[in-house]
Amino acid sequence: MTKPKTLEQLRAEKERAETRLAQEQHKLERLENRKKFLEQGERKKRTHRLCNLGGTIESLAPEVKDLTRTEMTELMEQI
């Protein structure tokens, strides 16, 4: 038959569990921050690519600068 744990043993076990929980919560927070960082990087790359594409279009056809968004969309659909 197993001996019941003493109050001191239970406190030590509780302390270890709380420490482990804090470590795992911190690890989760770091992973969430990493995910957010990577997602932001992808958005920045897309924005950069779209700005470069728009700049190229404007440099090749300066008259598109005066088009509204709707007019530009219609023009792109025709191409």
Biopython code that builds the backbone (N, CA, C, O; Angstrom):
import numpy as np
from Bio.PDB.StructureBuilder import StructureBuilder

atoms = [
    (1, "MET", "N", (0.830, -1.173, 0.000)),
    (1, "MET", "CA", (0.000, 0.000, 0.000)),
    (1, "MET", "C", (0.881, 1.245, 0.000)),
    (1, "MET", "O", (1.888, 1.293, 0.707)),
    (2, "THR", "N", (0.507, 2.251, -0.790)),
    (2, "THR", "CA", (1.329, 3.454, -0.866)),
    (2, "THR", "C", (1.063, 4.360, 0.318)),
    (2, "THR", "O", (-0.043, 4.439, 0.854)),
    (3, "LYS", "N", (2.115, 5.025, 0.691)),
    (3, "LYS", "CA", (2.059, 5.954, 1.810)),
    (3, "LYS", "C", (1.419, 7.263, 1.341)),
    (3, "LYS", "O", (1.776, 7.751, 0.268)),
    (4, "PRO", "N", (0.501, 7.843, 2.090)),
    (4, "PRO", "CA", (-0.083, 9.127, 1.680)),
    (4, "PRO", "C", (0.993, 10.222, 1.665)),
    (4, "PRO", "O", (1.923, 10.220, 2.471)),
    (5, "LYS", "N", (0.834, 11.141, 0.731)),
    (5, "LYS", "CA", (1.814, 12.215, 0.606)),
    (5, "LYS", "C", (1.650, 13.203, 1.753)),
    (5, "LYS", "O", (0.549, 13.463, 2.239)),
    (6, "THR", "N", (2.784, 13.733, 2.157)),
    (6, "THR", "CA", (2.746, 14.743, 3.214)),
    (6, "THR", "C", (2.344, 16.079, 2.612)),
    (6, "THR", "O", (2.371, 16.267, 1.396)),
    (7, "LEU", "N", (1.978, 16.988, 3.476)),
    (7, "LEU", "CA", (1.593, 18.327, 3.042)),
    (7, "LEU", "C", (2.755, 18.997, 2.311)),
    (7, "LEU", "O", (2.547, 19.692, 1.316)),
    (8, "GLU", "N", (3.952, 18.793, 2.792)),
    (8, "GLU", "CA", (5.145, 19.388, 2.165)),
    (8, "GLU", "C", (5.358, 18.823, 0.761)),
    (8, "GLU", "O", (5.710, 19.567, -0.155)),
    (9, "GLN", "N", (5.152, 17.533, 0.582)),
    (9, "GLN", "CA", (5.294, 16.917, -0.736)),
    (9, "GLN", "C", (4.243, 17.464, -1.706)),
    (9, "GLN", "O", (4.539, 17.728, -2.871)),
    (10, "LEU", "N", (3.038, 17.627, -1.219)),
    (10, "LEU", "CA", (1.971, 18.165, -2.062)),
    (10, "LEU", "C", (2.260, 19.606, -2.466)),
    (10, "LEU", "O", (2.002, 20.001, -3.603)),
    (11, "ARG", "N", (2.794, 20.382, -1.538)),
    (11, "ARG", "CA", (3.145, 21.773, -1.857)),
    (11, "ARG", "C", (4.255, 21.832, -2.909)),
    (11, "ARG", "O", (4.202, 22.645, -3.832)),
    (12, "ALA", "N", (5.247, 20.975, -2.766)),
    (12, "ALA", "CA", (6.347, 20.937, -3.731)),
    (12, "ALA", "C", (5.829, 20.510, -5.107)),
    (12, "ALA", "O", (6.235, 21.062, -6.129)),
    (13, "GLU", "N", (4.942, 19.539, -5.121)),
    (13, "GLU", "CA", (4.354, 19.076, -6.379)),
    (13, "GLU", "C", (3.532, 20.195, -7.032)),
    (13, "GLU", "O", (3.581, 20.388, -8.247)),
    (14, "LYS", "N", (2.788, 20.916, -6.216)),
    (14, "LYS", "CA", (1.994, 22.040, -6.722)),
    (14, "LYS", "C", (2.910, 23.111, -7.308)),
    (14, "LYS", "O", (2.626, 23.658, -8.373)),
    (15, "GLU", "N", (3.998, 23.406, -6.623)),
    (15, "GLU", "CA", (4.955, 24.418, -7.091)),
    (15, "GLU", "C", (5.557, 24.010, -8.435)),
    (15, "GLU", "O", (5.691, 24.843, -9.331)),
    (16, "ARG", "N", (5.919, 22.740, -8.579)),
    (16, "ARG", "CA", (6.471, 22.249, -9.848)),
    (16, "ARG", "C", (5.436, 22.361, -10.973)),
    (16, "ARG", "O", (5.768, 22.742, -12.095)),
    (17, "ALA", "N", (4.203, 22.030, -10.665)),
    (17, "ALA", "CA", (3.139, 22.109, -11.673)),
    (17, "ALA", "C", (2.894, 23.560, -12.093)),
    (17, "ALA", "O", (2.689, 23.834, -13.275)),
    (18, "GLU", "N", (2.914, 24.481, -11.142)),
    (18, "GLU", "CA", (2.714, 25.896, -11.459)),
    (18, "GLU", "C", (3.869, 26.443, -12.295)),
    (18, "GLU", "O", (3.656, 27.232, -13.215)),
    (19, "THR", "N", (5.087, 26.024, -11.974)),
    (19, "THR", "CA", (6.257, 26.446, -12.746)),
    (19, "THR", "C", (6.155, 25.927, -14.175)),
    (19, "THR", "O", (6.406, 26.657, -15.134)),
    (20, "ARG", "N", (5.789, 24.674, -14.300)),
    (20, "ARG", "CA", (5.634, 24.062, -15.632)),
    (20, "ARG", "C", (4.541, 24.783, -16.434)),
    (20, "ARG", "O", (4.706, 25.032, -17.628)),
    (21, "LEU", "N", (3.438, 25.114, -15.777)),
    (21, "LEU", "CA", (2.348, 25.825, -16.439)),
    (21, "LEU", "C", (2.822, 27.189, -16.935)),
    (21, "LEU", "O", (2.522, 27.573, -18.066)),
    (22, "ALA", "N", (3.555, 27.919, -16.105)),
    (22, "ALA", "CA", (4.069, 29.233, -16.500)),
    (22, "ALA", "C", (5.011, 29.104, -17.697)),
    (22, "ALA", "O", (4.974, 29.930, -18.609)),
    (23, "GLN", "N", (5.848, 28.077, -17.695)),
    (23, "GLN", "CA", (6.773, 27.856, -18.813)),
    (23, "GLN", "C", (6.013, 27.566, -20.104)),
    (23, "GLN", "O", (6.347, 28.102, -21.160)),
    (24, "GLU", "N", (5.003, 26.727, -20.018)),
    (24, "GLU", "CA", (4.225, 26.375, -21.209)),
    (24, "GLU", "C", (3.426, 27.572, -21.723)),
    (24, "GLU", "O", (3.276, 27.742, -22.933)),
    (25, "GLN", "N", (2.913, 28.399, -20.812)),
    (25, "GLN", "CA", (2.194, 29.602, -21.230)),
    (25, "GLN", "C", (3.141, 30.566, -21.945)),
    (25, "GLN", "O", (2.774, 31.179, -22.947)),
    (26, "HIS", "N", (4.353, 30.692, -21.425)),
    (26, "HIS", "CA", (5.348, 31.564, -22.053)),
    (26, "HIS", "C", (5.734, 31.027, -23.436)),
    (26, "HIS", "O", (5.890, 31.791, -24.388)),
    (27, "LYS", "N", (5.884, 29.722, -23.530)),
    (27, "LYS", "CA", (6.213, 29.088, -24.810)),
    (27, "LYS", "C", (5.099, 29.345, -25.827)),
    (27, "LYS", "O", (5.378, 29.657, -26.985)),
    (28, "LEU", "N", (3.849, 29.217, -25.404)),
    (28, "LEU", "CA", (2.708, 29.480, -26.279)),
    (28, "LEU", "C", (2.701, 30.935, -26.735)),
    (28, "LEU", "O", (2.444, 31.220, -27.904)),
    (29, "GLU", "N", (2.979, 31.848, -25.822)),
    (29, "GLU", "CA", (3.019, 33.273, -26.161)),
    (29, "GLU", "C", (4.109, 33.550, -27.205)),
    (29, "GLU", "O", (3.887, 34.305, -28.151)),
    (30, "ARG", "N", (5.282, 32.940, -27.031)),
    (30, "ARG", "CA", (6.365, 33.114, -28.003)),
    (30, "ARG", "C", (5.962, 32.589, -29.378)),
    (30, "ARG", "O", (6.249, 33.222, -30.394)),
    (31, "LEU", "N", (5.303, 31.442, -29.413)),
    (31, "LEU", "CA", (4.866, 30.872, -30.687)),
    (31, "LEU", "C", (3.810, 31.746, -31.359)),
    (31, "LEU", "O", (3.828, 31.919, -32.578)),
    (32, "GLU", "N", (2.895, 32.295, -30.570)),
    (32, "GLU", "CA", (1.879, 33.188, -31.132)),
    (32, "GLU", "C", (2.521, 34.452, -31.688)),
    (32, "GLU", "O", (2.123, 34.940, -32.746)),
    (33, "ASN", "N", (3.515, 34.983, -30.978)),
    (33, "ASN", "CA", (4.232, 36.165, -31.462)),
    (33, "ASN", "C", (4.979, 35.857, -32.757)),
    (33, "ASN", "O", (5.011, 36.685, -33.668)),
    (34, "ARG", "N", (5.569, 34.690, -32.840)),
    (34, "ARG", "CA", (6.296, 34.284, -34.052)),
    (34, "ARG", "C", (5.332, 34.171, -35.235)),
    (34, "ARG", "O", (5.639, 34.619, -36.339)),
    (35, "LYS", "N", (4.172, 33.572, -34.994)),
    (35, "LYS", "CA", (3.162, 33.439, -36.042)),
    (35, "LYS", "C", (2.734, 34.817, -36.535)),
    (35, "LYS", "O", (2.636, 35.048, -37.741)),
    (36, "LYS", "N", (2.481, 35.723, -35.610)),
    (36, "LYS", "CA", (2.064, 37.082, -35.964)),
    (36, "LYS", "C", (3.153, 37.777, -36.788)),
    (36, "LYS", "O", (2.856, 38.443, -37.780)),
    (37, "PHE", "N", (4.402, 37.618, -36.375)),
    (37, "PHE", "CA", (5.528, 38.218, -37.088)),
    (37, "PHE", "C", (5.605, 37.699, -38.522)),
    (37, "PHE", "O", (5.795, 38.477, -39.457)),
    (38, "LEU", "N", (5.460, 36.393, -38.695)),
    (38, "LEU", "CA", (5.541, 35.799, -40.030)),
    (38, "LEU", "C", (4.374, 36.235, -40.905)),
    (38, "LEU", "O", (4.548, 36.493, -42.096)),
    (39, "GLU", "N", (3.181, 36.319, -40.313)),
    (39, "GLU", "CA", (2.017, 36.770, -41.083)),
    (39, "GLU", "C", (2.182, 38.222, -41.520)),
    (39, "GLU", "O", (1.828, 38.578, -42.644)),
    (40, "GLN", "N", (2.712, 39.050, -40.643)),
    (40, "GLN", "CA", (2.937, 40.454, -40.993)),
    (40, "GLN", "C", (3.958, 40.558, -42.119)),
    (40, "GLN", "O", (3.823, 41.400, -43.008)),
    (41, "GLY", "N", (4.961, 39.718, -42.084)),
    (41, "GLY", "CA", (5.978, 39.718, -43.135)),
    (41, "GLY", "C", (5.376, 39.390, -44.487)),
    (41, "GLY", "O", (5.734, 39.994, -45.498)),
    (42, "GLU", "N", (4.453, 38.423, -44.503)),
    (42, "GLU", "CA", (3.797, 38.060, -45.763)),
    (42, "GLU", "C", (2.950, 39.219, -46.277)),
    (42, "GLU", "O", (2.933, 39.479, -47.480)),
    (43, "ARG", "N", (2.252, 39.915, -45.392)),
    (43, "ARG", "CA", (1.448, 41.069, -45.812)),
    (43, "ARG", "C", (2.339, 42.172, -46.350)),
    (43, "ARG", "O", (2.008, 42.810, -47.350)),
    (44, "LYS", "N", (3.471, 42.400, -45.693)),
    (44, "LYS", "CA", (4.392, 43.444, -46.150)),
    (44, "LYS", "C", (4.946, 43.111, -47.528)),
    (44, "LYS", "O", (5.081, 43.992, -48.376)),
    (45, "LYS", "N", (5.267, 41.838, -47.751)),
    (45, "LYS", "CA", (5.776, 41.422, -49.065)),
    (45, "LYS", "C", (4.717, 41.650, -50.142)),
    (45, "LYS", "O", (5.027, 42.124, -51.235)),
    (46, "ARG", "N", (3.465, 41.308, -49.826)),
    (46, "ARG", "CA", (2.379, 41.484, -50.795)),
    (46, "ARG", "C", (2.186, 42.969, -51.099)),
    (46, "ARG", "O", (2.060, 43.356, -52.261)),
    (47, "THR", "N", (2.163, 43.791, -50.063)),
    (47, "THR", "CA", (1.998, 45.232, -50.260)),
    (47, "THR", "C", (3.125, 45.788, -51.117)),
    (47, "THR", "O", (2.883, 46.586, -52.023)),
    (48, "HIS", "N", (4.344, 45.373, -50.837)),
    (48, "HIS", "CA", (5.504, 45.830, -51.604)),
    (48, "HIS", "C", (5.367, 45.432, -53.077)),
    (48, "HIS", "O", (5.617, 46.232, -53.978)),
    (49, "ARG", "N", (4.968, 44.187, -53.297)),
    (49, "ARG", "CA", (4.795, 43.695, -54.667)),
    (49, "ARG", "C", (3.711, 44.487, -55.401)),
    (49, "ARG", "O", (3.895, 44.870, -56.556)),
    (50, "LEU", "N", (2.580, 44.732, -54.728)),
    (50, "LEU", "CA", (1.490, 45.482, -55.361)),
    (50, "LEU", "C", (1.896, 46.920, -55.665)),
    (50, "LEU", "O", (1.543, 47.456, -56.716)),
    (51, "CYS", "N", (2.631, 47.545, -54.756)),
    (51, "CYS", "CA", (3.099, 48.920, -54.997)),
    (51, "CYS", "C", (4.064, 48.966, -56.181)),
    (51, "CYS", "O", (3.990, 49.870, -57.013)),
    (52, "ASN", "N", (4.954, 48.002, -56.251)),
    (52, "ASN", "CA", (5.885, 47.945, -57.389)),
    (52, "ASN", "C", (5.135, 47.741, -58.699)),
    (52, "ASN", "O", (5.452, 48.372, -59.708)),
    (53, "LEU", "N", (4.146, 46.865, -58.679)),
    (53, "LEU", "CA", (3.357, 46.607, -59.881)),
    (53, "LEU", "C", (2.609, 47.870, -60.309)),
    (53, "LEU", "O", (2.599, 48.220, -61.490)),
    (54, "GLY", "N", (1.984, 48.553, -59.349)),
    (54, "GLY", "CA", (1.278, 49.799, -59.657)),
    (54, "GLY", "C", (2.220, 50.862, -60.190)),
    (54, "GLY", "O", (1.875, 51.585, -61.125)),
    (55, "GLY", "N", (3.389, 50.963, -59.614)),
    (55, "GLY", "CA", (4.387, 51.927, -60.080)),
    (55, "GLY", "C", (4.844, 51.631, -61.493)),
    (55, "GLY", "O", (5.037, 52.544, -62.297)),
    (56, "THR", "N", (5.015, 50.358, -61.794)),
    (56, "THR", "CA", (5.415, 49.965, -63.147)),
    (56, "THR", "C", (4.328, 50.330, -64.151)),
    (56, "THR", "O", (4.616, 50.858, -65.224)),
    (57, "ILE", "N", (3.080, 50.046, -63.796)),
    (57, "ILE", "CA", (1.961, 50.383, -64.690)),
    (57, "ILE", "C", (1.915, 51.888, -64.925)),
    (57, "ILE", "O", (1.758, 52.336, -66.061)),
    (58, "GLU", "N", (2.051, 52.672, -63.852)),
    (58, "GLU", "CA", (2.017, 54.132, -63.992)),
    (58, "GLU", "C", (3.187, 54.655, -64.813)),
    (58, "GLU", "O", (3.029, 55.620, -65.560)),
    (59, "SER", "N", (4.346, 54.044, -64.691)),
    (59, "SER", "CA", (5.499, 54.528, -65.459)),
    (59, "SER", "C", (5.357, 54.200, -66.948)),
    (59, "SER", "O", (5.824, 54.955, -67.801)),
    (60, "LEU", "N", (4.714, 53.074, -67.254)),
    (60, "LEU", "CA", (4.524, 52.686, -68.652)),
    (60, "LEU", "C", (3.334, 53.399, -69.297)),
    (60, "LEU", "O", (3.331, 53.648, -70.502)),
    (61, "ALA", "N", (2.330, 53.723, -68.490)),
    (61, "ALA", "CA", (1.127, 54.390, -69.013)),
    (61, "ALA", "C", (0.709, 55.473, -68.021)),
    (61, "ALA", "O", (-0.199, 55.250, -67.220)),
    (62, "PRO", "N", (1.356, 56.644, -68.057)),
    (62, "PRO", "CA", (1.091, 57.709, -67.077)),
    (62, "PRO", "C", (-0.372, 58.146, -67.002)),
    (62, "PRO", "O", (-0.804, 58.672, -65.977)),
    (63, "GLU", "N", (-1.137, 57.936, -68.070)),
    (63, "GLU", "CA", (-2.539, 58.362, -68.057)),
    (63, "GLU", "C", (-3.395, 57.577, -67.058)),
    (63, "GLU", "O", (-4.485, 58.029, -66.707)),
    (64, "VAL", "N", (-2.930, 56.420, -66.596)),
    (64, "VAL", "CA", (-3.717, 55.649, -65.625)),
    (64, "VAL", "C", (-3.722, 56.296, -64.240)),
    (64, "VAL", "O", (-4.536, 55.921, -63.396)),
    (65, "LYS", "N", (-2.841, 57.249, -63.992)),
    (65, "LYS", "CA", (-2.796, 57.926, -62.687)),
    (65, "LYS", "C", (-4.115, 58.613, -62.365)),
    (65, "LYS", "O", (-4.492, 58.728, -61.199)),
    (66, "ASP", "N", (-4.820, 59.071, -63.404)),
    (66, "ASP", "CA", (-6.058, 59.821, -63.201)),
    (66, "ASP", "C", (-7.297, 58.931, -63.143)),
    (66, "ASP", "O", (-8.400, 59.439, -62.937)),
    (67, "LEU", "N", (-7.147, 57.632, -63.318)),
    (67, "LEU", "CA", (-8.294, 56.723, -63.288)),
    (67, "LEU", "C", (-8.761, 56.480, -61.856)),
    (67, "LEU", "O", (-7.960, 56.449, -60.922)),
    (68, "THR", "N", (-10.071, 56.308, -61.702)),
    (68, "THR", "CA", (-10.607, 55.929, -60.394)),
    (68, "THR", "C", (-10.330, 54.442, -60.187)),
    (68, "THR", "O", (-9.899, 53.742, -61.104)),
    (69, "ARG", "N", (-10.581, 53.985, -58.993)),
    (69, "ARG", "CA", (-10.360, 52.570, -58.696)),
    (69, "ARG", "C", (-11.252, 51.696, -59.587)),
    (69, "ARG", "O", (-10.807, 50.674, -60.111)),
    (70, "THR", "N", (-12.502, 52.105, -59.752)),
    (70, "THR", "CA", (-13.433, 51.351, -60.595)),
    (70, "THR", "C", (-12.966, 51.321, -62.038)),
    (70, "THR", "O", (-13.001, 50.275, -62.686)),
    (71, "GLU", "N", (-12.529, 52.463, -62.542)),
    (71, "GLU", "CA", (-12.044, 52.523, -63.923)),
    (71, "GLU", "C", (-10.803, 51.651, -64.110)),
    (71, "GLU", "O", (-10.650, 50.982, -65.132)),
    (72, "MET", "N", (-9.934, 51.667, -63.123)),
    (72, "MET", "CA", (-8.715, 50.853, -63.195)),
    (72, "MET", "C", (-9.072, 49.363, -63.178)),
    (72, "MET", "O", (-8.486, 48.568, -63.913)),
    (73, "THR", "N", (-10.033, 49.000, -62.337)),
    (73, "THR", "CA", (-10.466, 47.604, -62.276)),
    (73, "THR", "C", (-11.044, 47.163, -63.616)),
    (73, "THR", "O", (-10.735, 46.077, -64.107)),
    (74, "GLU", "N", (-11.882, 48.010, -64.203)),
    (74, "GLU", "CA", (-12.464, 47.686, -65.508)),
    (74, "GLU", "C", (-11.380, 47.543, -66.573)),
    (74, "GLU", "O", (-11.445, 46.640, -67.407)),
    (75, "LEU", "N", (-10.395, 48.418, -66.548)),
    (75, "LEU", "CA", (-9.292, 48.343, -67.506)),
    (75, "LEU", "C", (-8.525, 47.031, -67.345)),
    (75, "LEU", "O", (-8.202, 46.374, -68.335)),
    (76, "MET", "N", (-8.235, 46.655, -66.113)),
    (76, "MET", "CA", (-7.484, 45.423, -65.859)),
    (76, "MET", "C", (-8.290, 44.195, -66.280)),
    (76, "MET", "O", (-7.721, 43.208, -66.746)),
    (77, "GLU", "N", (-9.605, 44.253, -66.118)),
    (77, "GLU", "CA", (-10.435, 43.117, -66.531)),
    (77, "GLU", "C", (-10.423, 42.940, -68.045)),
    (77, "GLU", "O", (-10.580, 41.824, -68.541)),
    (78, "GLN", "N", (-10.241, 44.023, -68.774)),
    (78, "GLN", "CA", (-10.218, 43.954, -70.235)),
    (78, "GLN", "C", (-8.896, 43.395, -70.759)),
    (78, "GLN", "O", (-8.838, 42.848, -71.861)),
    (79, "ILE", "N", (-7.860, 43.534, -69.981)),
    (79, "ILE", "CA", (-6.528, 43.095, -70.431)),
    (79, "ILE", "C", (-6.387, 41.595, -70.364)),
    (79, "ILE", "O", (-5.333, 41.057, -70.705)),
]
sb = StructureBuilder()
sb.init_structure("model")
sb.init_model(0)
sb.init_chain("A")
sb.init_seg("    ")
for serial, (resi, resn, name, xyz) in enumerate(atoms, 1):
    if name == "N":
        sb.init_residue(resn, " ", resi, " ")
    sb.init_atom(name, np.array(xyz, "f"), 0.0, 1.0, " ", f" {name:<3s}", serial, name[0])
structure = sb.get_structure()
